[in-house]
Amino acid sequence: MKSKLILIPGFLIMFIIVSCGKQEQQTTGDNKTNTQNTEQQQQNPGSNPPNTSTDPKTNELGIKEGMPADYPADVPQPVNSKTLGSLNTSEGTVVTFESTDKPKDVLQPVAEGVEKAGFKKSEGDMMSDDGGMTAWTKEKREVSIMLAWDKDKKVSSVVVTYR
């Protein structure tokens, strides 16, 4: 049960990442400013709107860019993936990755690595060709991984949670 609680923040992060994309935002008030910003973004698609946060490496959701400094050495990073960011929660640190490999191909080396490091697989493993989740424990430490295959983008979203 405890290992399933650690997966909840991961589901939330995965949902946020998957649901981010091209979306029209509804606005109220001065539409002229919003129209100008939209036109500038369309003319410069690679540019991002100015970040109003005091920490330029953290977005408005609290997700920090890159790999966290405390990422455990005994938890392999998914191969053929790029790190999207991390978030510290009460349930642990959640790190998101994206890979062009299928979920089972991403999971295999991670599972082998954590089990080689002495982690034991928890009950409740749910995995299919399109994704799933599994968790491991070692003494008081927990590691979980959630994967989801995006058929349209042909990428796997990967969420590793540790504490």
N, C-alpha and C positions, 0 to 999 in steps of 0.2 A: 504494500500500500504506500509506504514511504517513498519507494522509487517511482511510483506513478505521480506523486506530488511534484517531484523534480521535473517531470515532463510538461507540466502545465505551462510554466513560463516559456518553454521551448515551443509549444503549440502556438502561444500568443505571438512570439517573435516570428515564427514561420508564417502565420496568418498575415502579419503586418507586412512582411517582405513580399509574399506572394500577391497580396492585394494592392501593393504599390505599383503604379504603372500610369499609363495615360488615363487621366480622369479629369473631367471638367469640374471645376469648383464653382459652387454657387456663392455669389457675393451680394452684399447689400451696401448701399451707400454710393460712393463715388466710383462709378463704372469706368470713367475715363482713365483713371490710374491703372486699373486692372487690365483694361484693353491695351494700354501702352506696354505694360509688363509682358502680356501675352505676345504682343507683336514682336517685342525685343527677343523673347525666348524663341519664337519661330524663326527669326532671322539669324539667331545665334544658338542653334540647338545644342551645342556642346557646353554652353555657359550655364552656370547655375545662378539662381537668384541670390542676392547677398544674404549671408548668414548673420542673423541678429544675435546669435548666442555669443557669450563671452569666451567660450572654449570652441575654437574653430574645428576641432576634431570630434565634436559631439553634435548630433543633429537634434531636432526639436523633440524627438521621442526618447532621447537619452542614450541612443546607440552610439558608441564610440567607434571610430574608424580603425580598421586594422586589428591585428592580433593583440590580445591583452598580454601584459608583461608577465602575469602569473600563470600563463597557460602551462599545465603540467607536462613535464618532460616524458612521463610514462603513458601519456595519452596521445597516440599518433594523430597528426592532422590528416584530414582526408586527402588522398593523393589526387592529382590532376584537378585541384580546386583553387579558388581564390577566396580569400577572407573578405567578407562583407562588413563585419563589425562585431561588437560585443556589447553586452548589457549586464550589469551587476544587479541581481535581484535577491530577495530574501531566501530564495531556494538555491542560489548558487550563481555562477557566472555562465551566461549563455553566449555562445559564439556561433555566428552564422557564416556559412560557406556556400559557394555555388560551384557546381562541377558539371562537365559535359558527359561524365560517366553515368551509367544507370545506377539506381539506388543500391542494388545488390553488389555491384562492382565497387562502389564507394565503401559499403559496409565491411566487406571481407577483410581488407588490410587493417582497418580500425579495430575490428573484433579480434583479429589475430594478435595485434599489438597490445591491447589492454589485457587480454587473457595471458599473454606471455609475461606481462608486468605483474601478474598475480591477482588481477581482478576476477571475480566469479560472476557469471551471468545470472541475472535475476530472473524470477518467474515473470510470465506475462509478455514474452517476446511476440510481437506482431509484425510480420514482414511479408510483403508481396513484391511483385515485379515493379509496381508503381510507388512503393515506399513503405513506410511503417516506422516502428520504434523498438528499441531494445535498451537495456540498462545493465550495468555491472556495479558490483560493490567490492570494496577492499577495506577491511576494518571499518572506520567511520566515514570513508570517502565513497562518493557515488559519482558515476559517469553515465550519461545517457546520450543516445543519438536518435534523432528523428530525421527521416528522409522523405522527400516527396518529388516525384517526377512530373515536370511540366511538359506535357506533350506538345504544346504550341511552341515554346521556346527551346525545347529539346535540351533542358538542363535539369539537374537535380538540385533541389534546395536542401541543405544539410544544416542541422542545428545540433551542436554538441553542448551539453550542459554538464558542468562539474562543480563539485564542492567537497 
